[in-house]
Amino acid sequence: MRLFLKCRDTPLSDDIDHKMERKVSGSSDDLDSAIYVVLGTRQLKMARVVGQIYIEKNIPCEDVAMRVKALVASNKLEGFGNLDNWRFSEVRVKVA
């Protein structure tokens, strides 16, 4: 069975980004732990991480993607490819 999510894997335009105010359900620590649980020790597609957390935790896809990108920027995760293009990029927990 194929599941289609109503998530957008293209970035919002700058104009829309500045007009939108996003609110994440729960704390960023809860979201971080959900990301780490999904990733485990594997390297996964960004779309899978975003989609799985959306399904399990009902957190908006864009919020999950923004948090993953923030974790990559802070060197807690490694990102491969353009993380704005979810289907063609991958992430994993940073290897020490």
Secondary structure, DSSP 8 states (H G I E B T S, - for coil): ---------S---HHHHHH-----SS-HHHHHHHHHHHHTTS-EEHHHHHHHHHHHH---HHHHHHHHHHHHHTTSEEEES-TTSGGG-EEEE---
